[in-house]
Amino acid sequence: MEKKRSYAEFHASVLKDIIKHKIYFMTLEDKALEWNVPVLTIVAEGDLDTIEAVKEVLKKDLPILIIKGSGKASDFIAEFIENDTIMISEYIKDKTPLLFGISSHDLCELDSKDSDSNQRNDLMSNMEAIKQNKCL
């Protein structure tokens, strides 16, 4: 039985499948020139699910364009990537209430009894993964 995937994982895998296809864009001396289908994910605004989607797309080595200034998740990611000295736990604590309207304490809590603890810890791991792949 296949593992249940999140929308972000599904989205990233579909994009990866799309770039495997070739397009023929011209013929030169009776030879067809082919090119992989170009793919770019554009992030404008967004929410916590957007952050997970960005991480999954980057894991597939696909490029992302983050529109800084559009608000919420895009600004959250852009500022985090631009400043190399930011500690992720402090950044989440300071920015999540303002940008997402949620308690940063809830996101950073490490209570293993809570079924949502994995989701809370995912924001930190997602942001760390995004920063590692910021070259894309």
C-alpha positions in Angstrom: 0.0 0.0 0.0 1.4 3.4 -1.0 2.1 6.0 1.7 -0.4 8.8 1.9 1.1 12.0 0.4 0.4 15.6 1.2 -0.7 18.0 -1.5 2.7 19.6 -1.4 4.4 16.3 -2.2 1.9 15.5 -4.9 2.4 19.0 -6.5 6.2 18.7 -6.5 6.1 15.2 -8.0 3.8 16.4 -10.8 6.1 19.3 -11.6 9.1 16.9 -11.7 7.1 14.6 -14.1 6.3 17.6 -16.3 9.9 18.6 -16.9 10.7 15.0 -18.1 8.7 15.7 -21.2 10.3 17.2 -24.3 9.0 19.8 -26.6 10.1 20.3 -30.2 10.4 23.9 -30.9 12.1 24.1 -34.3 13.7 22.2 -37.0 17.3 22.9 -38.1 18.8 21.2 -41.1 16.1 18.5 -40.9 16.8 17.8 -37.3 14.1 18.6 -34.7 15.5 20.6 -31.7 14.0 19.5 -28.4 13.9 21.0 -25.0 12.6 20.0 -21.6 9.4 21.7 -20.6 10.4 24.6 -18.4 8.8 24.8 -15.0 8.9 27.6 -12.4 6.9 27.9 -9.2 5.9 31.4 -8.2 5.1 32.2 -4.6 3.0 35.2 -3.8 1.6 35.5 -0.3 0.6 32.1 0.9 0.1 30.3 4.2 1.8 27.6 6.2 0.9 25.0 3.5 2.8 27.2 1.0 5.9 26.8 3.1 5.6 23.0 2.9 5.0 23.2 -0.8 8.1 25.3 -1.3 10.2 22.8 0.6 8.9 19.9 -1.5 9.5 21.6 -4.8 13.0 22.5 -3.7 13.6 18.9 -2.7 12.9 18.0 -6.4 15.6 20.5 -7.5 13.1 22.7 -9.2 13.3 26.6 -9.2 11.1 28.9 -7.2 10.4 32.6 -7.6 9.4 34.2 -4.3 7.6 37.6 -4.7 8.9 39.5 -1.7 6.5 42.2 -0.6 3.4 40.2 -1.5 2.8 39.3 2.1 2.6 36.3 4.5 4.5 33.1 3.5 6.5 34.7 0.7 7.7 37.5 2.9 8.4 35.0 5.7 10.6 32.8 3.4 12.3 35.8 1.7 13.4 37.5 4.9 14.6 34.2 6.4 16.7 33.4 3.3 18.2 36.9 3.1 19.4 37.0 6.7 22.0 34.3 7.4 22.2 35.2 11.1 18.6 34.4 12.0 17.9 31.6 14.4 14.9 29.7 13.2 13.2 29.3 16.6 13.5 33.0 17.4 12.4 33.9 13.8 9.3 31.8 14.1 8.5 33.1 17.6 8.8 36.7 16.3 7.1 36.5 12.9 4.3 33.9 13.0 1.9 35.8 15.1 2.2 38.9 12.8 2.2 37.1 9.4 -0.1 34.1 10.1 -2.1 35.1 13.1 -1.1 32.0 15.1 0.6 31.5 18.4 4.3 30.8 17.9 4.3 29.0 21.2 2.0 26.4 19.6 4.3 26.0 16.6 7.5 25.5 18.6 6.1 23.3 21.3 7.7 19.8 21.5 4.9 17.8 23.2 5.1 14.2 21.9 1.7 13.4 23.3 0.0 15.9 21.0 -0.9 14.5 17.6 -0.2 17.9 16.0 3.3 18.1 17.4 4.7 16.9 14.0 3.0 19.7 12.2 4.3 22.2 14.7 7.9 21.0 14.3 7.5 20.8 10.6 7.7 24.6 10.2 11.2 24.6 11.7 12.3 21.7 9.6 10.7 23.1 6.5 12.4 26.5 6.9 15.8 24.8 7.5 15.3 22.7 4.3 14.4 25.8 2.3 17.4 27.7 3.5 19.7 24.8 2.6 18.3 24.9 -1.0 18.1 28.6 -1.4 20.3 28.5 -4.5 17.2 27.3 -6.4 
